[in-house]
């Protein structure tokens, strides 16, 4: 009996993974409004009833995808640096790490950035509450906690500016870097070649953001 329970749990996780991957692919490529739950189920080769069983509606599905995406990004950062090394970074170095991770996403997983842009547009249009977003926001809490500690340390060592609030600095930095990477990934920028590679521009933006957080 125990073996059957384990097997059923593994099968459920496998199906959930299929559904999240199918949703990420479709929502990234076509936008959220254009994709139905049936289309996601068909792409995942899973019955639509199973999709509704796990996620109930499209909003729950896209929030689960976003949580999965950013949890994986965070895990990759931890694997790259190691927990101890990451904890040892000062605020400036942590911000540089964040900028580099966004640029890496643009280079290696642009579909994640396209989904992220579509996701933000959708939840704003639908006026989704903070409570509904709890699954995703919980994933981001460790990053906020780590930045808070480093911001407090910076009040002493001065490696970044603290003349503006922690919240204002954090949101301006993260949303600016992420937002531009999303736009480049979507190809909706005023440029000679919107569909071209814009790593150089993102590196310029990184330099500007680092100079700004230093107060220069």
C-alpha positions in Angstrom: 0.0 0.0 0.0 2.8 2.4 0.9 4.5 1.7 -2.4 1.3 2.7 -4.2 1.0 5.9 -2.3 4.6 6.9 -3.2 3.9 5.9 -6.9 0.8 8.0 -7.0 2.6 11.0 -5.5 5.4 10.7 -8.0 2.9 10.5 -10.9 1.1 13.6 -9.6 4.3 15.5 -9.4 5.2 14.4 -12.9 1.9 15.6 -14.3 2.2 18.9 -12.5 5.6 19.4 -14.0 4.3 18.6 -17.4 1.5 21.2 -17.0 3.8 23.9 -15.7 6.2 23.4 -18.5 3.5 23.4 -21.1 1.9 26.5 -19.6 5.3 28.3 -19.5 5.9 27.5 -23.1 2.5 28.6 -24.3 2.0 31.7 -22.2 5.5 32.8 -23.0 5.0 32.4 -26.8 1.4 33.5 -27.2 0.5 35.5 -24.2 -1.9 34.5 -21.4 -5.2 35.7 -22.7 -4.8 33.8 -26.0 -4.3 30.4 -24.3 -7.0 28.3 -22.9 -6.7 25.7 -20.1 -7.6 23.0 -22.8 -4.7 24.1 -24.9 -2.3 23.8 -21.9 -3.7 20.3 -21.1 -3.4 19.2 -24.8 0.2 20.4 -25.0 1.1 18.6 -21.7 -0.7 15.5 -23.0 -2.8 15.5 -19.8 -6.6 15.5 -19.5 -8.1 18.9 -18.9 -9.9 17.5 -15.8 -6.5 16.7 -14.3 -5.3 20.3 -15.0 -8.4 21.7 -13.2 -7.9 19.2 -10.4 -4.5 20.6 -9.6 -4.9 24.3 -10.5 -8.7 25.0 -10.6 -8.3 28.0 -12.9 -5.9 29.9 -15.2 -4.9 32.4 -12.5 -3.8 29.6 -10.1 -1.9 28.0 -13.0 0.1 31.1 -13.9 0.9 31.9 -10.3 2.2 28.4 -9.9 4.3 28.8 -13.0 5.7 32.1 -11.8 6.5 30.6 -8.3 8.2 27.6 -10.0 10.2 29.8 -12.3 11.6 32.1 -9.7 12.2 29.3 -7.2 14.3 27.6 -9.8 16.2 30.9 -10.5 16.9 31.2 -6.8 18.1 27.6 -6.5 20.5 28.1 -9.4 22.0 31.2 -7.8 22.4 29.2 -4.5 24.0 26.3 -6.4 26.4 28.7 -8.3 27.6 30.6 -5.3 26.8 28.3 -2.4 24.8 29.5 0.6 27.9 30.5 2.7 29.4 32.5 -0.2 26.2 34.3 -0.9 25.7 35.2 2.7 29.2 36.6 2.6 28.5 39.1 -0.1 27.9 42.8 0.8 24.9 44.7 -0.6 26.8 46.0 -3.7 28.0 42.5 -4.6 24.5 41.1 -4.0 23.0 43.7 -6.4 25.7 42.9 -9.0 24.8 39.2 -8.6 21.1 40.0 -9.2 21.9 42.0 -12.4 24.1 39.2 -13.7 21.4 36.6 -13.0 18.9 38.6 -15.0 21.4 39.0 -17.9 22.0 35.2 -17.8 18.2 34.6 -18.0 18.1 36.8 -21.1 20.9 34.8 -22.7 19.8 31.3 -21.7 16.1 31.4 -20.9 14.4 34.3 -22.6 11.1 32.4 -22.5 11.1 33.0 -18.7 11.4 36.8 -19.2 8.7 36.8 -21.9 6.4 34.9 -19.5 7.3 37.2 -16.6 6.3 40.2 -18.7 3.0 38.6 -19.8 2.3 37.5 -16.2 2.8 41.0 -14.7 0.5 42.5 -17.4 -2.2 39.9 -16.7 -2.2 40.1 -12.9 -2.4 43.9 -13.1 -5.2 43.9 -15.5 -7.1 41.3 -13.4 -6.4 43.3 -10.2 -5.1 40.2 -8.4 -4.7 40.7 -4.7 -1.6 40.1 -2.6 -3.3 37.2 -0.9 -3.9 35.5 -4.2 -0.2 36.0 -5.1 1.0 34.5 -1.8 2.4 31.3 -3.4 4.7 33.4 -5.6 5.6 36.0 -3.0 6.6 33.3 -0.5 9.2 32.1 -3.0 10.7 35.6 -3.1 10.9 36.2 0.7 14.4 34.7 1.2 15.7 37.3 -1.4 14.0 40.2 0.4 15.3 39.0 3.8 18.9 38.7 2.5 18.8 42.1 0.9 17.4 43.6 4.1 20.3 42.3 6.1 22.8 43.6 3.6 21.1 47.0 3.4 21.4 47.3 7.2 25.0 46.4 7.0 25.5 49.1 4.3 24.4 51.7 6.8 27.7 51.0 8.6 30.1 50.1 5.8 28.7 52.4 3.2 29.1 50.0 0.2 25.7 51.2 -1.2 23.7 54.4 -0.7 21.2 54.4 2.2 19.9 57.9 1.7 16.8 56.5 0.1 14.6 53.8 1.7 15.4 50.2 1.4 12.0 49.5 -0.3 12.5 52.3 -2.9 16.1 51.2 -3.7 15.1 47.5 -3.9 12.0 48.0 -6.1 13.6 50.5 -8.4 16.6 48.3 -9.0 14.9 45.0 -9.4 12.0 46.3 -11.6 14.2 48.4 -13.8 16.7 45.6 -14.6 14.0 42.9 -14.9 11.7 45.2 -16.9 14.3 46.1 -19.5 15.4 42.4 -19.9 11.8 41.5 -20.4 11.3 44.0 -23.1 14.5 43.0 -24.9 13.4 39.3 -24.7 10.0 40.3 -26.1 11.5 42.4 -28.9 9.4 45.4 -28.0 12.1 48.1 -27.8 13.1 51.0 -30.0 16.2 49.7 -31.6 17.9 49.1 -34.9 17.2 45.4 -34.5 14.5 44.6 -31.9 14.9 40.9 -32.4 18.7 41.1 -32.1 21.0 40.3 -29.1 20.9 43.1 -26.5 23.3 41.8 -23.9 25.5 44.8 -24.5 22.7 47.2 -23.6 21.8 45.1 -20.5 25.5 45.3 -19.4 25.3 49.1 -19.9 22.2 49.2 -17.7 23.9 47.1 -15.1 26.8 49.6 -14.9 24.3 52.5 -14.6 22.3 50.7 -11.8 25.5 49.8 -9.9 26.7 53.4 -10.2 23.3 54.6 -8.9 23.2 52.3 -5.9 26.7 53.6 -5.0 25.3 57.1 -5.1 27.4 58.2 -8.1 
